[in-house]
Amino acid sequence: MKIALIGYGRMGKTIERIAEGRGHSIVYINNDGNLDIEQAKLADVAIEFTQPDSAAGNITKLLTAGIPVVSGTTGWLDAKAEIDNVAFSQSIGFIYASNFSLGVNLFFAFNEKLASIMNEYRDYQPRIHEIHHTGKKDEPSGTAITAAEGILKAYSGLERWTIDSKLKGLNISSERKDPYFGTHIVSYDSPIDTIELKHEAHSRDGFALGAVIAAEWLPGKQGPYSMKDVLDL
């Protein structure tokens, strides 16, 4: 498979190593924001890990040019519905995930199941804490937001998540310190004990492998998908 890498930071370089190790070739790399669409068209699929302010524009250009896109950039989801519509209208495959790691996607599934159980035990109050390296721009992380959405879907009485501990809702707290590849903890606290569900990444390889697996799955698909579709969860 031929892959275009849009974004060539630490994650992009890890994806390159993982993809080539699985027998794929990198035919185009862009890291300056000025996409050469003709060069990108040499690829069967583009993997996009850039910055929140450029992600929507990059994805729109690629999809409009008929290039399937796997995107792991977080912090731009206000434009997600619009991008999904582009994928539908162009009949081109598009996958967004806040986290491509197999372990994290299992964590999401466990999180929703746990929330549906804990919904019956209101002495326990849910909260989320996430830790990332100091270079991560968005806060809270996209993974934490996805976990929060899973809880809100299953947990009646909670209407929103918030980063302000003084406001009502599902509280998300964040830390930025090195070296952390991503730790997410969902806690249910009661006056007498605490129940925790935790995922801790030990390297970027899990994220990169998941993105490459998504890229292998995507060609020939039409419209927007998620890692639930890729992993059949």
C-alpha positions as CSV (number, residue, x, y, z in Angstrom):
1,M,0.0,0.0,0.0
2,K,1.2,3.5,-0.8
3,I,0.8,6.1,2.0
4,A,1.0,9.9,2.2
5,L,2.0,11.3,5.5
6,I,0.5,14.6,6.3
7,G,2.4,15.8,9.4
8,Y,5.9,14.5,10.1
9,G,6.5,15.1,13.7
10,R,7.2,12.4,16.3
11,M,4.0,10.6,15.5
12,G,4.5,10.8,11.7
13,K,8.0,9.4,12.0
14,T,6.7,6.5,14.2
15,I,3.9,5.8,11.6
16,E,6.6,5.7,8.9
17,R,8.6,3.1,10.7
18,I,5.6,1.0,11.6
19,A,4.2,1.2,8.0
20,E,7.4,0.3,6.3
21,G,7.8,-2.6,8.8
22,R,4.5,-3.9,7.5
23,G,5.6,-3.7,3.9
24,H,4.0,-0.4,2.9
25,S,5.7,2.5,1.1
26,I,5.6,6.2,2.0
27,V,5.2,8.1,-1.3
28,Y,4.7,11.6,-0.1
29,I,5.5,13.5,3.1
30,N,4.2,17.0,3.9
31,N,5.2,18.9,7.1
32,D,4.8,22.6,6.1
33,G,1.0,22.8,5.6
34,N,1.3,23.5,1.8
35,L,-0.2,20.3,0.4
36,D,0.9,19.2,-3.0
37,I,-2.3,17.4,-4.0
38,E,-0.8,15.9,-7.1
39,Q,1.9,14.2,-5.1
40,A,-0.6,13.1,-2.5
41,K,-2.7,11.4,-5.2
42,L,0.2,9.0,-5.7
43,A,-1.0,7.4,-2.4
44,D,-3.7,4.9,-1.8
45,V,-4.5,6.6,1.6
46,A,-3.3,9.6,3.5
47,I,-2.6,9.6,7.3
48,E,-3.0,13.0,8.8
49,F,-1.4,14.0,12.2
50,T,-0.9,17.8,12.2
51,Q,-2.3,20.6,14.3
52,P,-5.9,21.5,15.3
53,D,-5.8,24.7,13.3
54,S,-4.9,23.0,10.0
55,A,-6.5,19.6,10.3
56,A,-10.0,20.4,8.8
57,G,-8.4,22.2,5.8
58,N,-6.0,19.4,5.1
59,I,-8.7,16.7,5.3
60,T,-11.1,18.6,3.1
61,K,-8.5,19.1,0.4
62,L,-7.5,15.4,0.5
63,L,-11.1,14.1,0.5
64,T,-12.1,16.5,-2.3
65,A,-9.2,15.2,-4.4
66,G,-10.5,11.6,-3.9
67,I,-7.8,10.5,-1.4
68,P,-9.0,8.4,1.6
69,V,-7.9,9.9,4.9
70,V,-7.1,8.6,8.3
71,S,-6.9,11.5,10.8
72,G,-5.6,11.4,14.4
73,T,-5.3,15.2,15.0
74,T,-7.4,16.3,18.0
75,G,-8.8,19.6,19.0
76,W,-10.8,20.4,15.8
77,L,-14.1,18.6,16.3
78,D,-16.3,21.6,15.8
79,A,-15.7,21.0,12.1
80,K,-16.2,17.2,12.3
81,A,-19.8,17.1,11.0
82,E,-18.8,19.3,8.0
83,I,-15.9,16.9,7.2
84,D,-18.2,13.9,7.5
85,N,-20.5,15.5,4.9
86,V,-17.5,16.0,2.5
87,A,-16.7,12.3,2.9
88,F,-20.3,11.4,2.2
89,S,-20.6,13.7,-0.8
90,Q,-17.3,12.6,-2.3
91,S,-18.0,8.9,-1.5
92,I,-14.5,8.7,-0.1
93,G,-13.5,6.8,3.0
94,F,-12.6,8.9,6.1
95,I,-11.6,7.7,9.6
96,Y,-11.2,10.0,12.6
97,A,-10.1,8.7,16.0
98,S,-9.1,10.6,19.1
99,N,-6.8,7.6,19.7
100,F,-6.0,4.7,17.3
101,S,-4.4,2.4,20.0
102,L,-6.1,-1.0,20.2
103,G,-5.8,-0.8,24.0
104,V,-7.4,2.6,24.1
105,N,-10.3,1.5,21.9
106,L,-10.9,-1.5,24.2
107,F,-10.7,1.0,27.1
108,F,-13.5,3.0,25.4
109,A,-15.6,-0.1,25.2
110,F,-15.0,-1.1,28.8
111,N,-15.7,2.5,29.8
112,E,-19.1,2.6,28.3
113,K,-20.0,-0.8,29.8
114,L,-18.8,0.3,33.3
115,A,-20.8,3.6,33.0
116,S,-23.9,1.7,32.2
117,I,-23.4,-0.4,35.4
118,M,-22.4,2.5,37.6
119,N,-25.4,4.5,36.5
120,E,-27.4,2.4,39.0
121,Y,-25.1,3.3,42.0
122,R,-25.4,7.0,42.5
123,D,-23.2,7.1,45.6
124,Y,-20.4,6.9,43.0
125,Q,-19.4,10.1,41.1
126,P,-17.4,9.7,37.9
127,R,-14.5,11.9,36.9
128,I,-11.6,11.7,34.3
129,H,-8.0,12.6,34.7
130,E,-5.5,12.6,31.8
131,I,-1.7,13.1,31.7
132,H,0.3,13.9,28.5
133,H,3.7,15.2,27.6
134,T,4.3,19.0,27.6
135,G,4.3,19.2,23.8
136,K,0.6,18.3,23.6
137,K,-1.3,21.4,22.5
138,D,-5.0,20.6,23.3
139,E,-6.4,20.2,26.8
140,P,-8.2,18.1,27.7
141,S,-7.0,15.4,25.3
142,G,-9.3,14.0,22.6
143,T,-9.1,10.6,24.2
144,A,-10.4,12.1,27.5
145,I,-13.3,13.8,25.6
146,T,-14.2,10.5,23.9
147,A,-14.2,8.7,27.3
148,A,-16.4,11.5,28.7
149,E,-18.8,11.1,25.8
150,G,-19.0,7.4,26.5
151,I,-19.9,8.1,30.1
152,L,-22.5,10.8,29.2
153,K,-24.2,8.4,26.8
154,A,-24.6,5.8,29.4
155,Y,-25.0,7.8,32.6
156,S,-28.3,9.5,33.0
157,G,-28.4,12.8,34.9
158,L,-25.0,14.1,33.5
159,E,-25.5,16.4,30.6
160,R,-22.0,17.7,29.9
161,W,-18.3,17.4,30.7
162,T,-16.4,20.3,32.1
163,I,-12.8,21.3,33.0
164,D,-14.0,23.6,35.7
165,S,-14.4,21.7,38.9
166,K,-16.7,24.3,40.3
167,L,-19.3,23.6,37.6
168,K,-21.8,20.8,37.6
169,G,-21.0,18.0,35.2
170,L,-18.5,15.3,34.5
171,N,-15.1,16.8,35.5
172,I,-12.0,16.3,33.3
173,S,-8.7,17.3,34.8
174,S,-5.4,17.4,32.9
175,E,-1.6,17.3,33.6
176,R,1.2,18.1,31.2
177,K,4.6,16.6,32.2
178,D,7.4,14.6,30.6
179,P,7.8,11.8,29.8
180,Y,4.2,10.8,29.3
181,F,2.8,9.2,26.1
182,G,-0.8,9.3,27.4
183,T,-2.4,8.2,30.6
184,H,-6.2,8.2,31.1
185,I,-8.0,7.3,34.3
186,V,-11.8,7.1,34.8
187,S,-12.7,7.1,38.5
188,Y,-15.9,6.5,40.4
189,D,-15.6,8.0,43.9
190,S,-17.9,7.3,46.8
191,P,-17.5,8.3,50.5
192,I,-16.1,4.8,51.2
193,D,-14.1,3.7,48.2
194,T,-12.9,4.4,44.6
195,I,-13.2,2.3,41.4
196,E,-10.8,3.1,38.6
197,L,-10.4,2.2,34.9
198,K,-7.0,3.1,33.6
199,H,-5.1,3.0,30.3
200,E,-1.4,4.0,30.2
201,A,0.6,4.1,27.0
202,H,4.3,3.1,27.2
203,S,5.2,4.4,23.7
204,R,3.8,5.9,20.5
205,D,3.9,2.6,18.7
206,G,0.4,1.5,19.7
207,F,-1.1,4.7,18.3
208,A,0.9,4.4,15.1
209,L,0.1,0.8,14.6
210,G,-3.6,1.5,15.0
211,A,-3.4,4.3,12.4
212,V,-1.7,2.0,10.0
213,I,-4.2,-0.8,10.5
214,A,-7.0,1.8,9.9
215,A,-5.2,2.8,6.7
216,E,-5.0,-0.8,5.6
217,W,-8.8,-1.2,6.2
218,L,-10.0,2.1,4.6
219,P,-9.4,1.9,0.8
220,G,-12.6,1.1,-1.1
221,K,-14.8,2.3,1.8
222,Q,-17.2,5.3,1.4
223,G,-18.1,7.9,4.0
224,P,-17.0,8.4,7.6
225,Y,-16.0,5.6,9.9
226,S,-14.5,5.1,13.4
227,M,-12.1,2.6,15.0
228,K,-15.2,0.7,16.2
229,D,-15.8,-0.1,12.6
230,V,-12.2,-1.0,12.0
231,L,-11.9,-3.3,15.0
232,D,-15.5,-4.5,14.9
233,L,-16.2,-3.5,18.5
